Amino acid sequence: MAHSELNTDMVLAAIRDHGAAAYDVLVKKFPSDAVIAGFTDAARSGFTTFGVAVHLAELTDKGSKRLAG
């Protein structure tokens, strides 16, 4: 079964909806390397921030605004 490509909005929505469990939710549908790349891209774009690991991200104000807008 083919999956749609993971995008930034999907990563941000998963973080909003699942918090620290967002990675676990996404890897059920997408390859781990794609999920980590999505989290990394979101962080580099300023949509998320993280402390110890990129997959333990929280939304920044910029990320929240992107989802709302």
FENBELCOR-V592357 format. One record per helix or strand. SS is the DSSP state (a for helix, b for strand). FROM is the first residue (numbers start at 1). TO is the last residue. If there is no record, write none. Layout:
SS_FROM_TO, SS_FROM_TO
//
This chain:
a_8_26, a_32_44, b_48_49, b_58_59, a_61_68
//
